[in-house]
Amino acid sequence: MKRTLAFGGVIATAGLLAAGLSAPASAAGDVVGTPLAATGVAGKNIAALWLAEGAANLIAATPYDVETKVVAKHISTGGPAADSKPGVVPAIGDEKKSTAKSKNINLPKTSGKVFFADGFKLVDVPGKEYKKVVAVNPHWCSATSIQASYKNLVATAGSCVYDTVSNKSTLNYWIFVPGYYQGKTPWGVYVGKQAFTHYDFDVYEDGDRDYAFVTVYNGLKLPHGGFADVKKVSDLGGFAEIDKATWDKYEPYLKYSANGKYYVWKFVDAGRLGDNVGGQGLAYNQKVGKPVFVFGYPSGSHPDGNYAYSGKTLKWSYGKTFAAQAPAIKGEELLGVKSSFTGEGALGSSWLVGYKNTRRLGYLNGVTIGVSDTDGNNRYDTSVSPYFDGETYGVYKAAANLWSGSIA
């Protein structure tokens, strides 16, 4: 038998999980499009990192906390100026229905977490033939599925896609898990294909443009409910026998051979994101003062030490937007909303206007990029978002009509 290293049911080598970028970032006007993962094996490598060992790396991930604690101030008069007429993009399945508002606390299936990591390492497993893969600095943000022609689009904060710490372009091993709940992936994981951000955010880290739209491949699930807990590579479940010519095209960590036969790991295609969980609409150039629901996965404590949220389950808050500023993150035309969400994990939370009780759909009108304690009582009381205007719509439109397809 020809052996390689295995982790929790997937084969691995030192070359594991190469991001496989197919092209450098490109800009068209104010829009920057950056590839996240090539199709095929490269995408499977990324999914395998997060699904291995009973999704251990998902569970071990910590909230991304880059510049989320800000000093924000309420602007009592005026507000962001619309650069064109107000507009909306209907939610998936709601294209021809009314836009009536309803106040509700039902949680949307569209919300979830995005995960990313700096790299990986292989760790010995006592008494077993294989090594498991452990993500290096795994982090997560909040995000949501949003309307798109091919039902394959995710919206989140730009900080959850573009690496503002190292300025090395996008964050690595990027996936979206809709409906994340205590380590569960009910609709599979969706590997990011291409990220779209605003030029001013990528170049100047402008808080007024801190949003991103990411196309994702069809979801991936594991056969037989998960990776096998085995001692030998030959005992691994979830592999399919293929011909030698096809086998040669796969990387070593997704295949093995034994007794003259050739096997590769077989992921299950979970289908398109929007078909599985729906997708929120988009609203831009809206009047300040509208009520919004904020959905996300806040975690961590308030400044006074009160640990209010675990980040393991989806939470919500509700309030009316107001004009705000946060100079520390170069945010001069922001929206604010009263919210007790703590900064850790809340980054990328979706702000939905016109949210419907029965259908759990509305219009994305913001994403959390920071939280603030505005009254000085050591409790976060405000979340802030970029104001969604015509330039936001331009970035969205660049992503909304691009096909992704399946990598299973």
N, C-alpha and C positions, 0 to 999 in steps of 0.2 A: 504494500500500500504506500502510495506517495503522500506523505504527511506535510501539512503546513500547521500554522498555529490557529487554534479555534477559540472563539469566545461565546459561551452561552448558546451554542448552536450555529454560529456563523464563523466561517473560516477567515483568518486574518494573517497578514504579514506586516513587516516593518513599513511597507508602502501603503498601509491602510488609510482609507478615507481621504485620498487626495481630492481636493475640491473640483478639479477638472474644469477650470474656467476655459470657456471656448473662445473668448474675445475680450479685449480691454473695454473699459467703460467708454461710452460715446455720449456726446451732448448734442441736442438739437434745440437751439434757442435757450430757454431757461430749464429744459428738461435734461437730466442725466440718467442714462440707462446703463446698468452694470450687470453683466452675467453673474449668477450665483453658482450654478452647477451645470455641467454638461449633461446631456441626456444619457440614458442607459446605465452602465455600471457605476459611473461617478455618483449619480443620484442614489443608487442602491447603497453605495458605501456610506453616504450620509445618513440615510434612513436606518441602516444597520447599527450605526453608532448609538442612536437614541433608543432603538427597540431591544438591544441586547440585554441579557441578564434581567429579564422581567422589567424592562424600561428603567433600569437602575440609574442611568445618566439623566433621564428626565426627572426622576425623583430627587436626585442629588443636586440638581441645578439650583442656583441662587438667583434672586431677583437682580436685574441689571439696575444699577443705581448711579448712573452717570449724570451729574448735574441736575438731579430732580428736585433738590431742596433749594428753592429760590426765594428771594424777597420780591413779592409782587404787590402792586398797589392798584386800587380801584380808581378808575378814571370816571368821575361823577357825571361829566357831560361829554357829548360827542361820541366818538368810537371809530373803529376802522372804517375807512371809506371804500365802498364797493367800486371795483374798476370796470364793471359791466352790469348788465341786468341780472337780477336774481334768477336762479335756476335750480332744478332738481333732476336727478337721475333715479327713476323708480327702483324699488327693491326687486330682487328676483321673484317672479310669480305675482308681482303687484303692479305690473306695467300699466294696466288699464283700470285699476281700481282707485277708489277715492283716497285722499290723503288726510282724512280726519284724524285728529289727535286723540289719544286716550292715555290717562295716567295709570300705570300698572307696574307691578313688580315681578312679572313673569320673566324668567331669564332667557335670553336668545341663544339658540343653538349656534349662531354664527360666531359668537365670541369664543376666544381660546387664547392660547399662549404661543408665542414664537420662541424658539430655542436656538442658541448658537454657542460656539465654544472656540477656544484658542487653538486647540489641537487634541491630541490623544496620547495615551501611553498604554503599554501592554503590561499586565500584572499577572504574576504566577498564581495559579489556583492549586493549593495543596491537594495532592492525591489525584489530580486530574491531568490529562494529557495536554490540555489546551491552556492558553492564556486569555484572560478576559480584557476587553478594551475599556479603558476609563477615560472619559472626557476631561480635558484640562480646562479649568475655569469655565464650566458650563453655566450659562445664564439664561434668563427668560424675561420677556416683556409681555404685555397684553396686546391683543390685536383682534381684528374681526374680518370675516368674509364680506365682500362687497360685490355689487353688481358688475358684470363684465360679459362681453359677447360670448366667451367660452366658459363662463362660470368657473373661473380659475384665479381670482384676484383677492389679495389680502391687503388691508390697510392697517398701518401702525405708525408710530413715531419714526421720523428719520433717524433718530439716535439708535433705534433698534435694528437698523440696517447698515447705515454708514458708520464706520469705526472712527468716532471723533477723538478717541484716546490716542491712537497711533497714526491716524490719518492714512491708513493703508487701504482705503476703499472699503469694501463691504466686510461685514462680519462673516465668520466661517461656519460651515456645517449648519446652514440655516434651514429650519423646518417650521411649519405651522401645525398645531394640534387643536382643532376645533373641539369645543365641549370638554376640554381637559378637566379632569376631576380626580384629585388625589392619586395621580400617577396613571390614570386610565386614559386610553386613546380610543374612545367609542367609535369614531369615524375614520380611524387611521391617521397616518402622518403624511404631510404634504410638503415635499421638498421644493424649496424656492428655485425658480428658474432664472428670473431676471428682476432686478430692483429698479424702480424709477423714483428719483428724488429731484428736488429743485436745485439748480446750479448754485444759488446763493447759500443753501445749506451746506452742500458739499465743499464749497470753496471758503465761505466766510462763517460757517456754523451759525447762520442767521436763525434765531429762534422763531421768527415770523414765518419761516419756511420749513419748520421741523416736522415734516410728514413724509410718508413713503407709501408707495403702492407696489406690491410684489406679485408677479405671476408665479403660479405654482403648478407642478405636474399633478396628474391624478394621484389620489391617495394610495398609500401602500399599507397593507396589513400582513400579518404573519399567518401562515397556514397552521392548522391544528391548534390555534389559540395561543401560540407563543413558541419561543425557543426551547428546545429540550434541555433538561438538566442531565448532562451525560458526562461520562468519564473518558470516552474515546471518540475520536472524530468519526469513526465508522458507525457509531451509534446515533449520529445526528439525524433528526427527522427534518422534513421540509425540503429535502433535496430532490431534484428531478434528473433522471438520466437523459443525456443528450449525446449527439454525435461529436466526434473528436474535432472536426473543423469548427463547429460552433463553440465548443469548450475552449479552444485556443484563444478565442476573442475575449474571454473573461479574465479578470484579474485573479491572482492566486487566492485571495482571501474570501472569494465567493464560490470556490469550487474545490473539489478533491477528486482523486481517481483511485480506484481499487479493482484488482483482478481484471484489468483490461477494460474497465468501464469508466465512464466519465459523468460527473455529477456537478450541477450548479444549484445554488440556493434559489428556491422558487418563492418570490414574493407574490402576494395576491393583490390584484388591482382593485382598489376600493372605489373607483369612479371619480367623477369630477366633484370638486369642493362644493360648488353651488347646487349641484343636484342632491348632495347629501345633507347639507345644512342650510341651504338658501344663501342669500346675500343681501346686505343692507343697501339701500339707495344712497345717493349722495346729494347733499344740499350745499349750495355755495352762494355768496353774496346775500346772505340772509340778514334781516334786521337783528340788531343786538337786543337782548331782553327776552328771547324765546325760552320756554322751558325745555330742558334736556335731561335725559337719563344718561348717566355715566356708568358703563359696564367694564369691569376689569378685575385684576387679581392683585389687589394691594397686599403688601406684606410688611413686616417690621413694625417698629414702635414709633410713637410720637416723641417729640423732644423731651417730654417729661418722663419717658420710660414706659408709658402704657403701651402694651403690646396688643394692638387692636385687631390685627388681621394676620392670618397664617399664610396666605397666598396659595393655599391648596384648592380653594373653591372660588367660583365666580361671585362677585359682589356687585352692588349697585348703589348709586346715590342719585338725587334728583334736585334740580333747582333751575333758576333762570339765569341766563348768561348776562354778563356785564363786561364792558370794556376794561382792559387791564394792561399793565406793563410789567416787564421783568427785565431790567437793563442788564443784569448779570448774564443772561443767556441771549442778549441782543434781541429781546422781544419788546418792540415798541407798539405793535398793533395786535394785541392778543385778546382772547376771550377768557373770562374767569367765571367760575361757578362755585358756589358754596358746597364743599364736600369734605368729609372727614377722612378721605383716602390718604394713607401714608404714601410717601414717595416710592419706596421700594416695591417693585412689581406693578405699580399703577402706570408706569410709563407705557404709552401706547393705548391706554384705555379708550374705548370708543364713546363719543358723545353723539347721542341719537335724538333728533327732533322728530315730532310726529310719530312717536313709537306706539304701535298698535298692540292692544292687550291680547287678542286672540291669535294673531299671526306672528307676534314677536318680531315685527319688522318696522323699520322707520327709515330715517335718512341720516347718514353720517354727516355731522356738521363740525367735527373737531376730534382731536386725539390728545390725550394728556401728555404734556412735555415737562411738567413740573408741578410741585405742590408748595404751599406757603402757609405760614402761621401769620396771619395779618393783624391779629389783635394782641399778640405777644403773651398769650397764656400757655405757651409750650404745647399746644395742640394744633396740628394741621387743620385748617378750616377752608382752604381754597385750592382748587385745581385750575391750571391754566392750559390753554390750547392755542395754536395758531388760528387766526381768523381765516376761514375757507373762502377764498375769492376766485376770480377768474383764472389766476395763475395756478391755484390748486387744481382747478378743473383741467387745465392744460396738462399738468403732470398726470392726473388720473386718466385723461383721454389717451395719452401716449401708451398707457399700459392696458387699457380696457379692451382693446380689439386684437390682442396678440394671443395666438394659440400656444398651448403647452403640450398636451397629449399625455400619453402613458409611458412610464419607464419600467413597468412590471414585465 
